[in-house]
């Protein structure tokens, strides 16, 4: 029996008597309470590794099944052990998803999550789940991504990460160093207060709704990048659009007002500013924006219907 795994077995279990049923119920109840106490954290771990809420939910199910089979008396650090299980399952899944992404039509964007206002106030949490950061994490190898998330975001020790990714602590240190340098060279920079962000989003929304080209040019950074994800199901850009002039002309072209009455609703997506796009009252997509120093540096338009299941009801996430 491993230090963490296995089940408590004694003569009562073999007999299946009433004392055994009570003991099992008590053990199961304790496991459930611990799991539920860490559920939001485990979802966040899986989501940051996968970029998909649907897959993160599947990882949660797998994590629970493995956790429920563990002898709770032999787990010293329950939070770390649960995170290890979740990360290991997410890593297995992200490797399989990598093969699926190779045949993905157009740009792949993370699945957007409607988050509570307090997520934006938690700078570390908002940064770690932002669309911009998740796209940077996509450029890492799967193991590097898992190591970065577990070390830099959730502050696990190197030996704890080693158990999760099946590497030695020394190898994990090297992976963490490389991943940290890779992300540092690519991660978004610049901060803005909530008031600045709200003002910038309002100006951006007005410019998009009116199609005013100059208004868009005033709010877009010179090197802004626009990405669109339709998943091959809905019309979307097949390639990134780069530069303020190109992105402004795209947004001003009037495609927001085609095929029905469109509305743009300001929301918080992945802890950052976004517009929820509806056509005749039905969700058509999400336009999440990344802002630095009052300017939009990234515009991420998700229209893939399979990725719009978590944009109307808040999803709880935590560190």
Protein Blocks (a to p, Z undefined) as FASTA:
>chain_A
ZZkgccdddfklmnopaklmmmmmmmmmmmmmmmmmmmmmmmmmmmmmnopaklmmmmmm
mmmmmmmmpcfklmmblmlmmmmmmmmmmmmmmmmmmmmmmmpghjdddddddddfklmm
mmmlmmmmgmklmmmmmmpcfklmmmmmmmmmnopafklmmmmnopafklmmmmmmmmmm
mmmmmgceddddfklmmmmmmmmmmmmmnopaklmmmmpcfkbccdddehhmagcdfbdc
edjklmmmmmmnopmmggiadddddddeehiacddddeehiafbdcddddeehiafbdcd
dfbfklmmmmmbccdddZZ
